[in-house]
Amino acid sequence: MLAGTGPRGSRAAADAMTPPSAIRLELPEVDCALPVVVIADLHLDLADERGGREFALWLAKLRAVGTLAILGDLFDAWVGPAQERMPGALEVLDALKRVAQSGTQLLVVHGNRDFLLDASFEERTGARVLRDGFTTRLADGSRAAFVHGDTLCTKDVGYLRLRRVVRSKPVTWLAPRLPLFVGLSIARRLRRASVNAVAQKPSEEKSVQRAAAEALSAETGAELLVCGHVHAFRDEPLSGGARWIVLDAFGGQRDALTLSERAVVALATRDLAGRDCADLAVP
């Protein structure tokens, strides 16, 4: 686990003094049943009753999956439990619940769009929500770390500062208690501001940084680091021999990762639906 073992007050004071480029993460170790399927960045629009239908159908076709991990931004926006009543929510939430009830371990990591997912979502779906990500041991005994990826954008200092504000205790306490239309209105305004800001930033500034990935890999002892967030696949070595995989957004060319007893393989989600994921994870 990364940091965070001291008293609550000490932790808050330490975080306040930590520069944005060194955001402290808590990555609990999770015992994941194999095979593991990892996806990210679905950005489901719950305002449209068809917004999550494709994903729900994909979930219904999955077979022989021990763990399904979603590395953030499952929803395009999530402002609180009231969204469970939105037109596109029922189909998605029920589909996730069926996956969990089938015996598949369901892990959902907070993204920059849905960091307000909480215990009510866990109760509704059977998922386990993880604030920063998690680590696990692979079949060969090596360690893997899984995060959304926004904290690896260490050159985007403005975003990291904003991230701290919107995830502060006052904001995360208040947001779910606002009327749904107010919360969604604020989320839309923040989204528009974010899109405009991102458009004006140099590509290097808003990208995940190799140095940050190497630091996280070293700190967690991970020989495999997996993230999403930037919607652009990469699979490359890090210093020290670790492997870094960035997944495409859901629906992309390489938007799923399978981990079996034999191999770690990047695939397209369309290759997984309706087939045995264990059979796909070949060297």
N, C-alpha and C positions, 0 to 999 in steps of 0.2 A: 504494500500500500504506500502511496505517496503522501507523506506528511500527515498533519492533522490529528495528532494523538494527544495534544495538550488540552487544557481546559478551554471551554468555549470562548471565554473572554480573551485569553491569550491568542487563540487562533484568529479571532476577528482582528485583533491589533496587529498580528503578524501579517495578515492578508492586506491590511490597509497600507502597510509599509512596503509591500512587495511590488516591484515594478510590473507593469502590464505584460511585459515580455517574459515574465517568469510566474505566470499563474499557477497556483498550487492545485494539483489534482488529487483526488482520492480514487484509487483504482483497486477495489476489493478483488480478491482472487475468487473465481467462480469455478466450480467443478462442472464442466460442460459435457453432456452426453454426446457421443459421436453417432453419426456424422454431424458436423456443425455447418450450417449455412448462414452466411453473413451478407447482409444487404444494407443499403443506406440511401437517404435522400429521396424519399418517395414524394414528398410535398403534396399529400392528398388534400383536395379542396372539399371540405365537408359542407360547404354552402350549396353544392351541386349534388343531388341524390345519386348521380352517376360518378361522382368524384373518386370513390374508392372501389368501384365495381371491378375494374380490371385486377386490382390487387386482391380483392376478396376471391375472385375466380382462381387466381394464381395460388393463393393459399389452399384452396379446396383441392388442388391437383397435386400438392406436395406429398411425397411418399417417403417413408423411412428416414425422417429427419429427427435426430436426437435433440438438437438445439437450433433454434432460429434466433439470430441476433440482428437487431435493427439499430444501426449506428447513427441515430439522430435524424431529425427532420422527417419523421414519419408523416406528420401533418404540415401543411403549408403555414398554419397558425393554430396554436392551442392556447386558449386563455383561461381555461378552467372547466370543471365538470359540467357546466351548463351546455357545453358544446355537444354533449352526448345526445341532445335533443335535435341537433341540426339534421337537415335532410339526408346528407350523405354519411352520417355517423353510424346508424344502426347496422347497416350491412357490414361495415368494416369491423366494428367492435364485436359483433357476433362471430365474424369469421376468425378473428384473433382468439376469441374465447374457445371456439371449436378446436383450434390448433392446440391450445393449452390443455384442453380436456382430452385430447387424443393421446396425451403423454409427451408431447414435444415441449421441451423447456423453452420458454419465450422470454427473451431479454430485450429491453428497449432502453437505449441510451438517449439522454437528453441531447437535442440539437439546438441550434441557435433559434429555431422557429417554435419548438415545442418543449422548452425547458420548464414549463409549468405542469407537465404531466406528473401526477402525484399518486397517493395511495388510492384515491377513488378510481383512477384508471386501472391500477393493479387489481382492485377488487372486481371491476367490471369485466376485465379481459383475462385475468389469470397470469398476466405478464409480471415480470420483475423489472421495475424501473431503476436505472442506474444513472446517477447524476453526471458523473464525469467519464464513465467507461468501466472497463474491468480487465483483469488478466486471467489467464487460464493456463493449465499445463496441457501440452499436446501429447499425443500417444507415445512419442519418443522421449518424453520427459522435459523437453525444452519449454520455455515460457513464451506466450504470445500476449500482446497488449492490444486492446481495442478501444478507440476513442472516436468522437465525432470528427475532429480534425480542425475545428476553428481555433483552438488554442495553439496550433502549430503555425498560425499566420502571425508570427511574432513581429513582422515589420509593419503590420497594420495596427499601430499603437492606438489610433482613434477608436477602432472597433473594439479592441481589448478593454479600453477604458469604459466604453459604453456597455460592454458585456458585464462588467462588474456592477454597474449601476442597476441595470435591469434585472440582475440576479441577486440583488441585495435583499435582505430579509424584509424591509418595509415594502418593497415592490412586489415580491413574491407572495407576501401575506395579503396585500390589497387587491392585486389583479383578479384572483378567482372570485372575489367578493363583489366585484363590480357587476352591474347589469350586463348581460351578454352583448347587447348592441354597443354598449360603451367600450367594453373590452376589445371587441372586434374592430371598432372604429379606430381605437388607438393602435392596434396591431397593424391595420392597413396603412395608417399614416407612417408608422415606423418603417414598414416595408418599403413604401414609396421613397422615404428619405434614404433608406439603405441602398436601394437600387440606384438612385441618383449619385450617392456618394461613391459607390463601387465603380460606376461608369467613369468617374473622374480620376480614379486611382491607377497608377502604373501596375501592369500585370504582376511584376515581382512583389510589389507591396501587398497585394491581396491574395497571394498564393501561399500554400503551405511551404514551410522552410525546411530544407534538409538539416540544417544545424539543430533546429528544434526537434525534429524527428530523432536525430542521433542522441540528443540529450535525454529525451523521454525513454528511448530504448535502453540507454545506459542506466538511467535511474531505476527503471523497473526490472532490469535484467532480462528484457524481452529479446528473443532472437527473431521474432516476427512482430511487426507493428502494422496494424491495419486501421485505416480511417476512411472517411468520405469527405463531405463538405464542399470540395471544389469541383465536383462533377467531371473529373478528368482522370482516366485510368493511368496508373503508373505502377510498375513493378521493378524495383531496383535495389541494389545492395547498399547498406549503410556501413560506415566504418565499424570495425570490430566484427564484421561478418553477419550482422543482422540483415533481415529482409524487410523492405518497406513496400506495402501495397496500398494504393489509394484507389478506391472503387469508383466506377462511374455511378451517376445517379440511376435510380431504378428505371429500367427500360433502355439503358445504354448497351454498348457493345460488350463491356466487361463489368457487369453490375452485381455480380455475386461471387462469393468465395466459398469453396467447400473445403472442409478439413476432415479427413478421415484418418484411419490408422495407417494409411499408406502414403498419403500425399496432401499437399496444400495446392489447390488449383483454382485459378480465376476463370469463371465461366459467365455466360449470359443467363439471366433468369429464365429466359424462354427454353433453355436447354434442361432446366431442372423440373419444370412443371410436369407432373404426371409420371416422372421416372424416379428410380431409386438413386438418390444422391450418392450413396456409398459406391455404386457402380461407376459413377462419373469421375470420382476422385482417383485418377490414375496418374502415374508419373509422366 
